[in-house]
Amino acid sequence: MLVDDEKRMLDLVALYLRPHRYLCKKAMGAYEALARLEEEQFDIILLDIMMPDMDGWDLCREIRKFSDVPIIMLTAREQQEDIIKGLNLGADDYITKPFNEEELLARMKALLRRRTPKNTIEVEGLSWDEDRFELTYDKHSIRLTPKEFLMVGHLMKNADKVFTREQLIQLIWGFDSETEGRTIDSHVRNVREKIRQSGFPIDNYFITVWGIGYKWVSERE
């Protein structure tokens, strides 16, 4: 959620974030932000300070009474005492305007990483949740078979490591399995197609290493 009393700033920040697959909800001021928080949950809040009726400091204080959602104060106020005040009130980070787009994205990702459960792996909106036995993209479920789910999770957990077909059979089907390499290839095709249909750029991550096997890359190729 983006909170500011200037529509131009809300539109600008949303414009920066949308290409990076952030779904931005806008709140024109503190009271609209509080009303939204009563209706839905957010992963992170970018909060301006200088707003009429209720400033960002007071809004941060109110939010902390009922939520631990990550808050980044995004403001033109750059005095040291303002930064300290914001952090003491419960903000997780503080960025001054004009801001650098890459720095903002990096700080958002760092905060979201710290909140990601240990049994969950997230890549560009694709989330593999071991506890729920669920793969989602932009919070929409992708239906996989149990073997497909385990294969994706194992590769994501061990990004950049190449696994042969034989290794994947042993890891997923077990040492005594009579499963053949072409079964792995069939599962890979099915996984790619299902995830591709969701809109996630799977072909940039789930890579065939010709003559060896498969891997999940940590950076898009």
MODELLER restraints for C-alpha pairs under 7 A, 6 or more apart:
rsr = mdl.restraints
at = mdl.atoms
rsr.add(forms.Gaussian(group=physical.xy_distance, feature=features.Distance(at['CA:1:A'], at['CA:24:A']), mean=5.77, stdev=0.5))
rsr.add(forms.Gaussian(group=physical.xy_distance, feature=features.Distance(at['CA:1:A'], at['CA:25:A']), mean=4.75, stdev=0.5))
rsr.add(forms.Gaussian(group=physical.xy_distance, feature=features.Distance(at['CA:1:A'], at['CA:26:A']), mean=5.76, stdev=0.5))
rsr.add(forms.Gaussian(group=physical.xy_distance, feature=features.Distance(at['CA:1:A'], at['CA:42:A']), mean=6.56, stdev=0.5))
rsr.add(forms.Gaussian(group=physical.xy_distance, feature=features.Distance(at['CA:1:A'], at['CA:44:A']), mean=6.49, stdev=0.5))
rsr.add(forms.Gaussian(group=physical.xy_distance, feature=features.Distance(at['CA:1:A'], at['CA:45:A']), mean=4.82, stdev=0.5))
rsr.add(forms.Gaussian(group=physical.xy_distance, feature=features.Distance(at['CA:1:A'], at['CA:46:A']), mean=6.34, stdev=0.5))
rsr.add(forms.Gaussian(group=physical.xy_distance, feature=features.Distance(at['CA:2:A'], at['CA:10:A']), mean=6.42, stdev=0.5))
rsr.add(forms.Gaussian(group=physical.xy_distance, feature=features.Distance(at['CA:2:A'], at['CA:24:A']), mean=6.84, stdev=0.5))
rsr.add(forms.Gaussian(group=physical.xy_distance, feature=features.Distance(at['CA:2:A'], at['CA:25:A']), mean=6.16, stdev=0.5))
rsr.add(forms.Gaussian(group=physical.xy_distance, feature=features.Distance(at['CA:2:A'], at['CA:26:A']), mean=4.85, stdev=0.5))
rsr.add(forms.Gaussian(group=physical.xy_distance, feature=features.Distance(at['CA:2:A'], at['CA:27:A']), mean=6.05, stdev=0.5))
rsr.add(forms.Gaussian(group=physical.xy_distance, feature=features.Distance(at['CA:2:A'], at['CA:45:A']), mean=5.98, stdev=0.5))
rsr.add(forms.Gaussian(group=physical.xy_distance, feature=features.Distance(at['CA:2:A'], at['CA:46:A']), mean=4.96, stdev=0.5))
rsr.add(forms.Gaussian(group=physical.xy_distance, feature=features.Distance(at['CA:2:A'], at['CA:47:A']), mean=6.30, stdev=0.5))
rsr.add(forms.Gaussian(group=physical.xy_distance, feature=features.Distance(at['CA:3:A'], at['CA:26:A']), mean=6.16, stdev=0.5))
rsr.add(forms.Gaussian(group=physical.xy_distance, feature=features.Distance(at['CA:3:A'], at['CA:27:A']), mean=4.84, stdev=0.5))
rsr.add(forms.Gaussian(group=physical.xy_distance, feature=features.Distance(at['CA:3:A'], at['CA:28:A']), mean=6.10, stdev=0.5))
rsr.add(forms.Gaussian(group=physical.xy_distance, feature=features.Distance(at['CA:3:A'], at['CA:29:A']), mean=5.97, stdev=0.5))
rsr.add(forms.Gaussian(group=physical.xy_distance, feature=features.Distance(at['CA:3:A'], at['CA:33:A']), mean=6.57, stdev=0.5))
rsr.add(forms.Gaussian(group=physical.xy_distance, feature=features.Distance(at['CA:3:A'], at['CA:46:A']), mean=6.15, stdev=0.5))
rsr.add(forms.Gaussian(group=physical.xy_distance, feature=features.Distance(at['CA:3:A'], at['CA:47:A']), mean=4.92, stdev=0.5))
rsr.add(forms.Gaussian(group=physical.xy_distance, feature=features.Distance(at['CA:3:A'], at['CA:48:A']), mean=6.05, stdev=0.5))
rsr.add(forms.Gaussian(group=physical.xy_distance, feature=features.Distance(at['CA:4:A'], at['CA:10:A']), mean=6.36, stdev=0.5))
rsr.add(forms.Gaussian(group=physical.xy_distance, feature=features.Distance(at['CA:4:A'], at['CA:27:A']), mean=6.59, stdev=0.5))
rsr.add(forms.Gaussian(group=physical.xy_distance, feature=features.Distance(at['CA:4:A'], at['CA:28:A']), mean=5.46, stdev=0.5))
rsr.add(forms.Gaussian(group=physical.xy_distance, feature=features.Distance(at['CA:4:A'], at['CA:29:A']), mean=5.40, stdev=0.5))
rsr.add(forms.Gaussian(group=physical.xy_distance, feature=features.Distance(at['CA:4:A'], at['CA:47:A']), mean=6.57, stdev=0.5))
rsr.add(forms.Gaussian(group=physical.xy_distance, feature=features.Distance(at['CA:4:A'], at['CA:48:A']), mean=5.20, stdev=0.5))
rsr.add(forms.Gaussian(group=physical.xy_distance, feature=features.Distance(at['CA:4:A'], at['CA:51:A']), mean=6.92, stdev=0.5))
rsr.add(forms.Gaussian(group=physical.xy_distance, feature=features.Distance(at['CA:5:A'], at['CA:28:A']), mean=4.84, stdev=0.5))
rsr.add(forms.Gaussian(group=physical.xy_distance, feature=features.Distance(at['CA:5:A'], at['CA:29:A']), mean=4.92, stdev=0.5))
rsr.add(forms.Gaussian(group=physical.xy_distance, feature=features.Distance(at['CA:5:A'], at['CA:51:A']), mean=5.78, stdev=0.5))
rsr.add(forms.Gaussian(group=physical.xy_distance, feature=features.Distance(at['CA:10:A'], at['CA:26:A']), mean=6.58, stdev=0.5))
rsr.add(forms.Gaussian(group=physical.xy_distance, feature=features.Distance(at['CA:14:A'], at['CA:24:A']), mean=6.04, stdev=0.5))
rsr.add(forms.Gaussian(group=physical.xy_distance, feature=features.Distance(at['CA:16:A'], at['CA:101:A']), mean=6.96, stdev=0.5))
rsr.add(forms.Gaussian(group=physical.xy_distance, feature=features.Distance(at['CA:21:A'], at['CA:124:A']), mean=6.99, stdev=0.5))
rsr.add(forms.Gaussian(group=physical.xy_distance, feature=features.Distance(at['CA:21:A'], at['CA:125:A']), mean=6.97, stdev=0.5))
rsr.add(forms.Gaussian(group=physical.xy_distance, feature=features.Distance(at['CA:27:A'], at['CA:33:A']), mean=5.14, stdev=0.5))
rsr.add(forms.Gaussian(group=physical.xy_distance, feature=features.Distance(at['CA:29:A'], at['CA:51:A']), mean=6.42, stdev=0.5))
rsr.add(forms.Gaussian(group=physical.xy_distance, feature=features.Distance(at['CA:30:A'], at['CA:54:A']), mean=5.90, stdev=0.5))
rsr.add(forms.Gaussian(group=physical.xy_distance, feature=features.Distance(at['CA:30:A'], at['CA:59:A']), mean=5.99, stdev=0.5))
rsr.add(forms.Gaussian(group=physical.xy_distance, feature=features.Distance(at['CA:43:A'], at['CA:69:A']), mean=6.42, stdev=0.5))
rsr.add(forms.Gaussian(group=physical.xy_distance, feature=features.Distance(at['CA:44:A'], at['CA:69:A']), mean=5.91, stdev=0.5))
rsr.add(forms.Gaussian(group=physical.xy_distance, feature=features.Distance(at['CA:44:A'], at['CA:70:A']), mean=4.88, stdev=0.5))
rsr.add(forms.Gaussian(group=physical.xy_distance, feature=features.Distance(at['CA:44:A'], at['CA:71:A']), mean=5.96, stdev=0.5))
rsr.add(forms.Gaussian(group=physical.xy_distance, feature=features.Distance(at['CA:45:A'], at['CA:70:A']), mean=6.24, stdev=0.5))
rsr.add(forms.Gaussian(group=physical.xy_distance, feature=features.Distance(at['CA:45:A'], at['CA:71:A']), mean=4.78, stdev=0.5))
rsr.add(forms.Gaussian(group=physical.xy_distance, feature=features.Distance(at['CA:45:A'], at['CA:72:A']), mean=6.20, stdev=0.5))
rsr.add(forms.Gaussian(group=physical.xy_distance, feature=features.Distance(at['CA:46:A'], at['CA:71:A']), mean=6.01, stdev=0.5))
rsr.add(forms.Gaussian(group=physical.xy_distance, feature=features.Distance(at['CA:46:A'], at['CA:72:A']), mean=4.92, stdev=0.5))
rsr.add(forms.Gaussian(group=physical.xy_distance, feature=features.Distance(at['CA:46:A'], at['CA:73:A']), mean=5.82, stdev=0.5))
rsr.add(forms.Gaussian(group=physical.xy_distance, feature=features.Distance(at['CA:46:A'], at['CA:74:A']), mean=6.11, stdev=0.5))
rsr.add(forms.Gaussian(group=physical.xy_distance, feature=features.Distance(at['CA:47:A'], at['CA:56:A']), mean=6.39, stdev=0.5))
rsr.add(forms.Gaussian(group=physical.xy_distance, feature=features.Distance(at['CA:47:A'], at['CA:71:A']), mean=6.93, stdev=0.5))
rsr.add(forms.Gaussian(group=physical.xy_distance, feature=features.Distance(at['CA:47:A'], at['CA:72:A']), mean=6.08, stdev=0.5))
rsr.add(forms.Gaussian(group=physical.xy_distance, feature=features.Distance(at['CA:47:A'], at['CA:73:A']), mean=4.66, stdev=0.5))
rsr.add(forms.Gaussian(group=physical.xy_distance, feature=features.Distance(at['CA:47:A'], at['CA:74:A']), mean=5.53, stdev=0.5))
rsr.add(forms.Gaussian(group=physical.xy_distance, feature=features.Distance(at['CA:48:A'], at['CA:56:A']), mean=5.65, stdev=0.5))
rsr.add(forms.Gaussian(group=physical.xy_distance, feature=features.Distance(at['CA:48:A'], at['CA:73:A']), mean=5.82, stdev=0.5))
rsr.add(forms.Gaussian(group=physical.xy_distance, feature=features.Distance(at['CA:48:A'], at['CA:74:A']), mean=5.16, stdev=0.5))
rsr.add(forms.Gaussian(group=physical.xy_distance, feature=features.Distance(at['CA:48:A'], at['CA:75:A']), mean=5.15, stdev=0.5))
rsr.add(forms.Gaussian(group=physical.xy_distance, feature=features.Distance(at['CA:49:A'], at['CA:55:A']), mean=5.36, stdev=0.5))
rsr.add(forms.Gaussian(group=physical.xy_distance, feature=features.Distance(at['CA:49:A'], at['CA:56:A']), mean=3.79, stdev=0.5))
rsr.add(forms.Gaussian(group=physical.xy_distance, feature=features.Distance(at['CA:49:A'], at['CA:57:A']), mean=6.21, stdev=0.5))
rsr.add(forms.Gaussian(group=physical.xy_distance, feature=features.Distance(at['CA:49:A'], at['CA:75:A']), mean=5.93, stdev=0.5))
rsr.add(forms.Gaussian(group=physical.xy_distance, feature=features.Distance(at['CA:50:A'], at['CA:56:A']), mean=6.42, stdev=0.5))
rsr.add(forms.Gaussian(group=physical.xy_distance, feature=features.Distance(at['CA:57:A'], at['CA:86:A']), mean=6.35, stdev=0.5))
rsr.add(forms.Gaussian(group=physical.xy_distance, feature=features.Distance(at['CA:60:A'], at['CA:89:A']), mean=6.62, stdev=0.5))
rsr.add(forms.Gaussian(group=physical.xy_distance, feature=features.Distance(at['CA:60:A'], at['CA:90:A']), mean=6.67, stdev=0.5))
rsr.add(forms.Gaussian(group=physical.xy_distance, feature=features.Distance(at['CA:60:A'], at['CA:91:A']), mean=6.82, stdev=0.5))
rsr.add(forms.Gaussian(group=physical.xy_distance, feature=features.Distance(at['CA:61:A'], at['CA:89:A']), mean=5.82, stdev=0.5))
rsr.add(forms.Gaussian(group=physical.xy_distance, feature=features.Distance(at['CA:61:A'], at['CA:90:A']), mean=6.93, stdev=0.5))
rsr.add(forms.Gaussian(group=physical.xy_distance, feature=features.Distance(at['CA:64:A'], at['CA:90:A']), mean=6.61, stdev=0.5))
rsr.add(forms.Gaussian(group=physical.xy_distance, feature=features.Distance(at['CA:70:A'], at['CA:92:A']), mean=6.03, stdev=0.5))
rsr.add(forms.Gaussian(group=physical.xy_distance, feature=features.Distance(at['CA:70:A'], at['CA:111:A']), mean=6.83, stdev=0.5))
rsr.add(forms.Gaussian(group=physical.xy_distance, feature=features.Distance(at['CA:71:A'], at['CA:91:A']), mean=5.07, stdev=0.5))
rsr.add(forms.Gaussian(group=physical.xy_distance, feature=features.Distance(at['CA:71:A'], at['CA:92:A']), mean=5.37, stdev=0.5))
rsr.add(forms.Gaussian(group=physical.xy_distance, feature=features.Distance(at['CA:71:A'], at['CA:93:A']), mean=6.73, stdev=0.5))
rsr.add(forms.Gaussian(group=physical.xy_distance, feature=features.Distance(at['CA:72:A'], at['CA:91:A']), mean=6.02, stdev=0.5))
rsr.add(forms.Gaussian(group=physical.xy_distance, feature=features.Distance(at['CA:72:A'], at['CA:92:A']), mean=5.82, stdev=0.5))
rsr.add(forms.Gaussian(group=physical.xy_distance, feature=features.Distance(at['CA:72:A'], at['CA:93:A']), mean=4.69, stdev=0.5))
rsr.add(forms.Gaussian(group=physical.xy_distance, feature=features.Distance(at['CA:72:A'], at['CA:94:A']), mean=5.48, stdev=0.5))
rsr.add(forms.Gaussian(group=physical.xy_distance, feature=features.Distance(at['CA:73:A'], at['CA:91:A']), mean=6.69, stdev=0.5))
rsr.add(forms.Gaussian(group=physical.xy_distance, feature=features.Distance(at['CA:73:A'], at['CA:93:A']), mean=6.30, stdev=0.5))
rsr.add(forms.Gaussian(group=physical.xy_distance, feature=features.Distance(at['CA:73:A'], at['CA:94:A']), mean=4.66, stdev=0.5))
rsr.add(forms.Gaussian(group=physical.xy_distance, feature=features.Distance(at['CA:73:A'], at['CA:95:A']), mean=6.06, stdev=0.5))
rsr.add(forms.Gaussian(group=physical.xy_distance, feature=features.Distance(at['CA:74:A'], at['CA:94:A']), mean=6.17, stdev=0.5))
rsr.add(forms.Gaussian(group=physical.xy_distance, feature=features.Distance(at['CA:74:A'], at['CA:95:A']), mean=4.93, stdev=0.5))
rsr.add(forms.Gaussian(group=physical.xy_distance, feature=features.Distance(at['CA:74:A'], at['CA:96:A']), mean=5.70, stdev=0.5))
rsr.add(forms.Gaussian(group=physical.xy_distance, feature=features.Distance(at['CA:74:A'], at['CA:97:A']), mean=6.64, stdev=0.5))
rsr.add(forms.Gaussian(group=physical.xy_distance, feature=features.Distance(at['CA:75:A'], at['CA:95:A']), mean=6.49, stdev=0.5))
rsr.add(forms.Gaussian(group=physical.xy_distance, feature=features.Distance(at['CA:75:A'], at['CA:96:A']), mean=4.91, stdev=0.5))
rsr.add(forms.Gaussian(group=physical.xy_distance, feature=features.Distance(at['CA:75:A'], at['CA:97:A']), mean=5.39, stdev=0.5))
rsr.add(forms.Gaussian(group=physical.xy_distance, feature=features.Distance(at['CA:76:A'], at['CA:96:A']), mean=5.19, stdev=0.5))
rsr.add(forms.Gaussian(group=physical.xy_distance, feature=features.Distance(at['CA:76:A'], at['CA:97:A']), mean=4.59, stdev=0.5))
rsr.add(forms.Gaussian(group=physical.xy_distance, feature=features.Distance(at['CA:77:A'], at['CA:96:A']), mean=6.50, stdev=0.5))
rsr.add(forms.Gaussian(group=physical.xy_distance, feature=features.Distance(at['CA:78:A'], at['CA:96:A']), mean=5.90, stdev=0.5))
rsr.add(forms.Gaussian(group=physical.xy_distance, feature=features.Distance(at['CA:83:A'], at['CA:94:A']), mean=6.42, stdev=0.5))
rsr.add(forms.Gaussian(group=physical.xy_distance, feature=features.Distance(at['CA:87:A'], at['CA:93:A']), mean=6.82, stdev=0.5))
rsr.add(forms.Gaussian(group=physical.xy_distance, feature=features.Distance(at['CA:119:A'], at['CA:129:A']), mean=6.20, stdev=0.5))
rsr.add(forms.Gaussian(group=physical.xy_distance, feature=features.Distance(at['CA:119:A'], at['CA:130:A']), mean=5.46, stdev=0.5))
rsr.add(forms.Gaussian(group=physical.xy_distance, feature=features.Distance(at['CA:119:A'], at['CA:131:A']), mean=6.53, stdev=0.5))
rsr.add(forms.Gaussian(group=physical.xy_distance, feature=features.Distance(at['CA:120:A'], at['CA:127:A']), mean=6.74, stdev=0.5))
rsr.add(forms.Gaussian(group=physical.xy_distance, feature=features.Distance(at['CA:120:A'], at['CA:128:A']), mean=5.52, stdev=0.5))
rsr.add(forms.Gaussian(group=physical.xy_distance, feature=features.Distance(at['CA:120:A'], at['CA:129:A']), mean=4.47, stdev=0.5))
rsr.add(forms.Gaussian(group=physical.xy_distance, feature=features.Distance(at['CA:120:A'], at['CA:130:A']), mean=6.14, stdev=0.5))
rsr.add(forms.Gaussian(group=physical.xy_distance, feature=features.Distance(at['CA:121:A'], at['CA:127:A']), mean=5.64, stdev=0.5))
rsr.add(forms.Gaussian(group=physical.xy_distance, feature=features.Distance(at['CA:121:A'], at['CA:128:A']), mean=5.19, stdev=0.5))
rsr.add(forms.Gaussian(group=physical.xy_distance, feature=features.Distance(at['CA:121:A'], at['CA:129:A']), mean=6.69, stdev=0.5))
rsr.add(forms.Gaussian(group=physical.xy_distance, feature=features.Distance(at['CA:122:A'], at['CA:128:A']), mean=6.44, stdev=0.5))
rsr.add(forms.Gaussian(group=physical.xy_distance, feature=features.Distance(at['CA:125:A'], at['CA:137:A']), mean=5.43, stdev=0.5))
rsr.add(forms.Gaussian(group=physical.xy_distance, feature=features.Distance(at['CA:125:A'], at['CA:138:A']), mean=5.12, stdev=0.5))
rsr.add(forms.Gaussian(group=physical.xy_distance, feature=features.Distance(at['CA:126:A'], at['CA:136:A']), mean=5.72, stdev=0.5))
rsr.add(forms.Gaussian(group=physical.xy_distance, feature=features.Distance(at['CA:126:A'], at['CA:137:A']), mean=4.33, stdev=0.5))
rsr.add(forms.Gaussian(group=physical.xy_distance, feature=features.Distance(at['CA:126:A'], at['CA:138:A']), mean=6.58, stdev=0.5))
rsr.add(forms.Gaussian(group=physical.xy_distance, feature=features.Distance(at['CA:127:A'], at['CA:135:A']), mean=5.65, stdev=0.5))
rsr.add(forms.Gaussian(group=physical.xy_distance, feature=features.Distance(at['CA:127:A'], at['CA:136:A']), mean=5.19, stdev=0.5))
rsr.add(forms.Gaussian(group=physical.xy_distance, feature=features.Distance(at['CA:127:A'], at['CA:137:A']), mean=6.21, stdev=0.5))
rsr.add(forms.Gaussian(group=physical.xy_distance, feature=features.Distance(at['CA:128:A'], at['CA:134:A']), mean=6.16, stdev=0.5))
rsr.add(forms.Gaussian(group=physical.xy_distance, feature=features.Distance(at['CA:128:A'], at['CA:135:A']), mean=4.62, stdev=0.5))
rsr.add(forms.Gaussian(group=physical.xy_distance, feature=features.Distance(at['CA:128:A'], at['CA:136:A']), mean=6.69, stdev=0.5))
rsr.add(forms.Gaussian(group=physical.xy_distance, feature=features.Distance(at['CA:128:A'], at['CA:153:A']), mean=6.45, stdev=0.5))
rsr.add(forms.Gaussian(group=physical.xy_distance, feature=features.Distance(at['CA:129:A'], at['CA:135:A']), mean=6.19, stdev=0.5))
rsr.add(forms.Gaussian(group=physical.xy_distance, feature=features.Distance(at['CA:135:A'], at['CA:141:A']), mean=5.96, stdev=0.5))
rsr.add(forms.Gaussian(group=physical.xy_distance, feature=features.Distance(at['CA:135:A'], at['CA:142:A']), mean=5.53, stdev=0.5))
rsr.add(forms.Gaussian(group=physical.xy_distance, feature=features.Distance(at['CA:136:A'], at['CA:142:A']), mean=5.40, stdev=0.5))
rsr.add(forms.Gaussian(group=physical.xy_distance, feature=features.Distance(at['CA:137:A'], at['CA:198:A']), mean=6.75, stdev=0.5))
rsr.add(forms.Gaussian(group=physical.xy_distance, feature=features.Distance(at['CA:137:A'], at['CA:200:A']), mean=6.93, stdev=0.5))
rsr.add(forms.Gaussian(group=physical.xy_distance, feature=features.Distance(at['CA:142:A'], at['CA:194:A']), mean=6.90, stdev=0.5))
rsr.add(forms.Gaussian(group=physical.xy_distance, feature=features.Distance(at['CA:142:A'], at['CA:195:A']), mean=6.72, stdev=0.5))
rsr.add(forms.Gaussian(group=physical.xy_distance, feature=features.Distance(at['CA:147:A'], at['CA:172:A']), mean=6.70, stdev=0.5))
rsr.add(forms.Gaussian(group=physical.xy_distance, feature=features.Distance(at['CA:148:A'], at['CA:187:A']), mean=6.31, stdev=0.5))
rsr.add(forms.Gaussian(group=physical.xy_distance, feature=features.Distance(at['CA:148:A'], at['CA:191:A']), mean=6.36, stdev=0.5))
rsr.add(forms.Gaussian(group=physical.xy_distance, feature=features.Distance(at['CA:150:A'], at['CA:172:A']), mean=6.78, stdev=0.5))
rsr.add(forms.Gaussian(group=physical.xy_distance, feature=features.Distance(at['CA:151:A'], at['CA:172:A']), mean=6.84, stdev=0.5))
rsr.add(forms.Gaussian(group=physical.xy_distance, feature=features.Distance(at['CA:155:A'], at['CA:215:A']), mean=6.19, stdev=0.5))
rsr.add(forms.Gaussian(group=physical.xy_distance, feature=features.Distance(at['CA:155:A'], at['CA:216:A']), mean=5.43, stdev=0.5))
rsr.add(forms.Gaussian(group=physical.xy_distance, feature=features.Distance(at['CA:156:A'], at['CA:216:A']), mean=5.83, stdev=0.5))
rsr.add(forms.Gaussian(group=physical.xy_distance, feature=features.Distance(at['CA:159:A'], at['CA:215:A']), mean=6.88, stdev=0.5))
rsr.add(forms.Gaussian(group=physical.xy_distance, feature=features.Distance(at['CA:159:A'], at['CA:216:A']), mean=4.94, stdev=0.5))
rsr.add(forms.Gaussian(group=physical.xy_distance, feature=features.Distance(at['CA:159:A'], at['CA:217:A']), mean=5.31, stdev=0.5))
rsr.add(forms.Gaussian(group=physical.xy_distance, feature=features.Distance(at['CA:159:A'], at['CA:218:A']), mean=5.47, stdev=0.5))
rsr.add(forms.Gaussian(group=physical.xy_distance, feature=features.Distance(at['CA:160:A'], at['CA:215:A']), mean=5.98, stdev=0.5))
rsr.add(forms.Gaussian(group=physical.xy_distance, feature=features.Distance(at['CA:160:A'], at['CA:216:A']), mean=5.58, stdev=0.5))
rsr.add(forms.Gaussian(group=physical.xy_distance, feature=features.Distance(at['CA:160:A'], at['CA:217:A']), mean=4.67, stdev=0.5))
rsr.add(forms.Gaussian(group=physical.xy_distance, feature=features.Distance(at['CA:160:A'], at['CA:218:A']), mean=6.13, stdev=0.5))
rsr.add(forms.Gaussian(group=physical.xy_distance, feature=features.Distance(at['CA:161:A'], at['CA:215:A']), mean=5.81, stdev=0.5))
rsr.add(forms.Gaussian(group=physical.xy_distance, feature=features.Distance(at['CA:162:A'], at['CA:213:A']), mean=6.47, stdev=0.5))
rsr.add(forms.Gaussian(group=physical.xy_distance, feature=features.Distance(at['CA:162:A'], at['CA:214:A']), mean=5.55, stdev=0.5))
rsr.add(forms.Gaussian(group=physical.xy_distance, feature=features.Distance(at['CA:162:A'], at['CA:215:A']), mean=4.68, stdev=0.5))
rsr.add(forms.Gaussian(group=physical.xy_distance, feature=features.Distance(at['CA:163:A'], at['CA:213:A']), mean=5.45, stdev=0.5))
rsr.add(forms.Gaussian(group=physical.xy_distance, feature=features.Distance(at['CA:163:A'], at['CA:214:A']), mean=5.44, stdev=0.5))
rsr.add(forms.Gaussian(group=physical.xy_distance, feature=features.Distance(at['CA:163:A'], at['CA:215:A']), mean=6.22, stdev=0.5))
rsr.add(forms.Gaussian(group=physical.xy_distance, feature=features.Distance(at['CA:164:A'], at['CA:212:A']), mean=5.53, stdev=0.5))
rsr.add(forms.Gaussian(group=physical.xy_distance, feature=features.Distance(at['CA:164:A'], at['CA:213:A']), mean=4.19, stdev=0.5))
rsr.add(forms.Gaussian(group=physical.xy_distance, feature=features.Distance(at['CA:164:A'], at['CA:214:A']), mean=6.52, stdev=0.5))
rsr.add(forms.Gaussian(group=physical.xy_distance, feature=features.Distance(at['CA:165:A'], at['CA:181:A']), mean=5.52, stdev=0.5))
rsr.add(forms.Gaussian(group=physical.xy_distance, feature=features.Distance(at['CA:165:A'], at['CA:184:A']), mean=6.35, stdev=0.5))
rsr.add(forms.Gaussian(group=physical.xy_distance, feature=features.Distance(at['CA:165:A'], at['CA:213:A']), mean=5.62, stdev=0.5))
rsr.add(forms.Gaussian(group=physical.xy_distance, feature=features.Distance(at['CA:166:A'], at['CA:181:A']), mean=6.81, stdev=0.5))
rsr.add(forms.Gaussian(group=physical.xy_distance, feature=features.Distance(at['CA:169:A'], at['CA:179:A']), mean=6.78, stdev=0.5))
rsr.add(forms.Gaussian(group=physical.xy_distance, feature=features.Distance(at['CA:192:A'], at['CA:202:A']), mean=6.31, stdev=0.5))
rsr.add(forms.Gaussian(group=physical.xy_distance, feature=features.Distance(at['CA:195:A'], at['CA:202:A']), mean=6.44, stdev=0.5))
rsr.add(forms.Gaussian(group=physical.xy_distance, feature=features.Distance(at['CA:196:A'], at['CA:202:A']), mean=5.86, stdev=0.5))
rsr.add(forms.Gaussian(group=physical.xy_distance, feature=features.Distance(at['CA:204:A'], at['CA:220:A']), mean=5.33, stdev=0.5))
rsr.add(forms.Gaussian(group=physical.xy_distance, feature=features.Distance(at['CA:204:A'], at['CA:221:A']), mean=5.43, stdev=0.5))
rsr.add(forms.Gaussian(group=physical.xy_distance, feature=features.Distance(at['CA:205:A'], at['CA:216:A']), mean=5.30, stdev=0.5))
rsr.add(forms.Gaussian(group=physical.xy_distance, feature=features.Distance(at['CA:205:A'], at['CA:217:A']), mean=5.09, stdev=0.5))
rsr.add(forms.Gaussian(group=physical.xy_distance, feature=features.Distance(at['CA:205:A'], at['CA:220:A']), mean=6.02, stdev=0.5))
rsr.add(forms.Gaussian(group=physical.xy_distance, feature=features.Distance(at['CA:206:A'], at['CA:215:A']), mean=6.02, stdev=0.5))
rsr.add(forms.Gaussian(group=physical.xy_distance, feature=features.Distance(at['CA:206:A'], at['CA:216:A']), mean=4.75, stdev=0.5))
rsr.add(forms.Gaussian(group=physical.xy_distance, feature=features.Distance(at['CA:206:A'], at['CA:217:A']), mean=6.80, stdev=0.5))
rsr.add(forms.Gaussian(group=physical.xy_distance, feature=features.Distance(at['CA:207:A'], at['CA:214:A']), mean=5.74, stdev=0.5))
rsr.add(forms.Gaussian(group=physical.xy_distance, feature=features.Distance(at['CA:207:A'], at['CA:215:A']), mean=5.39, stdev=0.5))
rsr.add(forms.Gaussian(group=physical.xy_distance, feature=features.Distance(at['CA:207:A'], at['CA:216:A']), mean=6.09, stdev=0.5))
rsr.add(forms.Gaussian(group=physical.xy_distance, feature=features.Distance(at['CA:208:A'], at['CA:214:A']), mean=4.66, stdev=0.5))
rsr.add(forms.Gaussian(group=physical.xy_distance, feature=features.Distance(at['CA:208:A'], at['CA:215:A']), mean=6.64, stdev=0.5))
